Amino acid sequence: MNKIFNSIQGEGHWTGTPVTFIRFQGCNLRCPWCDTLEAQPKEGGYEIDAGMLADLAKMPHVVLTGGEPTMQDIVPLVENLSLRNIRTHIETNGSFPAVLTALRDIPLTWITLSPKAQKPPIESFKAADEVKFVIGDQQDTDDSQPSADLPRGEYTKADFWLQPISQDPDATRLCVELCLRRPDLFKLSAQVHKYIGVP
């Protein structure tokens, strides 16, 4: 684990919800715009028992993020939180679909898939409750559309969000334009936590 803290969810479906964030150490990707560089290396962080970690969750919603949380054995933690009637949100790049498939069967689990440069397998889309495309430029918007245009009922019923990188005005404009052009597919995720000044 890298760190644990309480804040307000600022992205996607649960925007505005008070949550406990648990940030895991290590990521298999190296996105150039990553805003959690300290969590990228596998080295660092510290180990903690799933039950003890669950004890630290003070909110009725917990977000497992990273780094890439599915690189760790998070199933025992998610099961522990579920038994405590805590809804667990997993933020993932979708690289490990077998883990997401296992998590799907645990009650009170919500999976946010955020495809990066490496497009995740179709099984990751099937497991997702929402899909969040991070947008920095026109190429990113172009890349998001083939995934979203696949037959929705055949692989996911998840909502699709466009999220501009770090409140960048040009990226925000691109997201708004695409949302207005494709209201059947996309919603805007504006990283509200950055506007209100919380981590």
C-alpha positions in Angstrom: 0.0 0.0 0.0 1.1 3.5 -0.8 -1.3 5.5 1.5 -4.8 5.8 2.8 -6.8 9.0 3.2 -10.4 10.3 3.3 -11.7 12.6 0.6 -14.5 13.3 -1.9 -14.8 11.2 -5.0 -14.4 13.7 -7.8 -14.8 11.4 -10.9 -17.5 9.4 -12.7 -20.8 8.0 -11.3 -20.0 8.5 -7.6 -18.9 12.2 -7.9 -19.5 14.0 -4.6 -19.5 10.8 -2.4 -17.3 10.8 0.7 -14.8 7.9 0.4 -11.8 6.4 1.9 -9.1 6.1 -0.7 -6.6 3.2 -0.5 -3.7 3.8 -2.9 -1.7 0.7 -3.9 2.0 0.7 -4.9 3.1 -0.4 -8.3 1.8 0.0 -11.9 2.4 -2.0 -15.0 1.9 1.1 -17.3 3.8 4.4 -17.5 1.3 7.0 -18.7 3.0 10.3 -19.5 0.3 12.3 -17.7 0.1 10.2 -14.6 -0.7 12.3 -11.5 0.4 9.7 -9.0 4.0 9.1 -10.1 5.0 8.1 -6.5 2.8 5.1 -6.8 4.2 3.8 -10.1 7.3 1.8 -8.9 6.8 -1.6 -7.4 9.3 -0.7 -4.8 8.1 1.4 -1.8 4.9 1.3 0.1 4.3 -1.2 2.8 2.4 -4.4 3.4 -0.6 -4.6 5.7 -3.1 -7.4 6.6 -6.4 -7.2 4.8 -8.4 -7.1 8.0 -6.2 -4.4 9.5 -6.5 -2.3 6.3 -10.3 -2.7 6.3 -10.3 -1.4 9.9 -8.8 1.8 8.7 -11.7 2.5 6.3 -13.8 5.2 7.9 -16.3 5.8 5.1 -19.2 3.6 3.7 -17.4 3.7 0.4 -13.8 2.7 -0.2 -11.8 3.4 -3.5 -8.9 1.1 -4.3 -6.6 2.9 -6.7 -3.0 3.2 -7.5 -0.8 2.5 -9.2 -2.7 -0.5 -10.4 -4.6 -2.2 -7.5 -5.3 -5.4 -9.4 -1.5 -6.1 -9.4 -2.0 -7.0 -5.7 -4.1 -9.7 -4.1 -7.0 -7.4 -3.3 -9.7 -10.1 -3.3 -9.4 -10.8 0.5 -9.6 -7.0 1.2 -12.7 -6.6 -1.0 -14.4 -9.6 0.6 -13.6 -8.2 4.1 -15.0 -4.8 3.2 -18.1 -6.4 1.7 -18.8 -8.3 5.0 -18.7 -4.9 6.7 -21.3 -3.6 4.3 -18.8 -1.2 2.7 -19.0 -0.6 -1.0 -15.7 -1.0 -2.7 -14.8 0.8 -5.9 -11.8 -0.5 -7.9 -10.1 1.9 -10.3 -8.2 -0.1 -12.9 -6.5 0.0 -16.3 -8.0 -3.4 -17.0 -4.8 -5.2 -17.6 -5.7 -8.2 -15.4 -9.2 -9.3 -16.4 -9.2 -12.5 -14.4 -8.9 -10.5 -11.2 -11.8 -8.2 -12.3 -13.9 -11.3 -13.1 -13.3 -12.6 -9.6 -14.1 -9.3 -8.0 -17.4 -9.1 -9.9 -18.9 -11.8 -7.8 -18.2 -10.0 -4.5 -21.3 -8.0 -3.3 -21.0 -4.2 -3.1 -18.2 -4.1 -5.7 -18.0 -1.3 -8.3 -15.4 -1.5 -11.1 -14.2 1.7 -12.9 -12.2 0.7 -16.0 -9.9 3.4 -17.3 -8.4 2.2 -20.6 -4.9 3.6 -21.3 -2.6 3.4 -24.3 -2.7 -0.4 -24.0 -6.4 -1.3 -24.7 -7.7 -3.8 -22.1 -9.2 -7.2 -23.1 -12.9 -7.5 -23.8 -13.3 -9.3 -20.5 -12.3 -6.2 -18.6 -15.0 -4.2 -20.4 -17.5 -6.9 -19.4 -16.6 -6.6 -15.8 -16.9 -2.8 -15.7 -19.6 -0.8 -14.1 -18.3 2.4 -15.8 -15.6 3.2 -18.3 -13.5 6.4 -18.0 -11.5 7.6 -20.9 -8.7 10.1 -20.0 -8.5 12.7 -22.7 -5.5 15.0 -23.4 -5.7 15.6 -27.1 -7.7 14.8 -30.3 -5.9 11.4 -30.6 -7.3 10.4 -27.3 -10.9 11.2 -28.3 -10.4 9.3 -31.6 -9.1 6.3 -29.6 -12.1 6.3 -27.2 -14.7 6.0 -29.9 -14.1 2.5 -31.3 -14.3 1.0 -27.8 -17.5 2.9 -27.1 -19.1 2.0 -30.4 -18.8 -1.7 -29.9 -22.3 -3.3 -29.5 -23.1 -2.2 -25.9 -25.3 -5.0 -24.8 -22.9 -7.7 -26.0 -20.0 -6.6 -23.7 -21.0 -4.0 -21.2 -23.9 -1.8 -20.1 -21.5 0.6 -18.3 -21.7 4.3 -18.7 -18.8 5.9 -20.7 -17.1 9.0 -19.3 -14.7 11.4 -20.9 -12.3 13.0 -18.4 -10.0 15.9 -19.5 -6.4 15.7 -18.1 -5.9 17.9 -15.1 -8.5 20.6 -16.0 -6.7 21.4 -19.2 -8.9 23.9 -21.2 -8.2 22.3 -24.6 -8.8 18.8 -23.3 -12.0 19.9 -21.6 -13.2 21.5 -24.8 -12.6 18.3 -26.7 -14.5 16.3 -24.1 -17.5 18.7 -24.1 -17.6 18.7 -27.9 -17.6 14.9 -28.1 -20.2 14.6 -25.4 -22.5 16.9 -27.3 -21.8 15.1 -30.5 -22.4 11.7 -29.0 -24.8 12.1 -26.2 -25.9 8.5 -26.7 -22.4 7.3 -25.6 -20.6 9.8 -23.4 -20.8 11.8 -20.2 -18.3 14.4 -18.8 -16.2 13.6 -15.8 -14.6 16.9 -14.7 -12.4 15.8 -11.7 -14.5 17.8 -9.2 -12.0 17.2 -6.4 -9.5 19.3 -8.1 -11.9 22.2 -8.4 -12.8 22.1 -4.7 -9.2 21.6 -3.7 -9.2 18.2 -2.0 -6.8 15.3 -2.7 
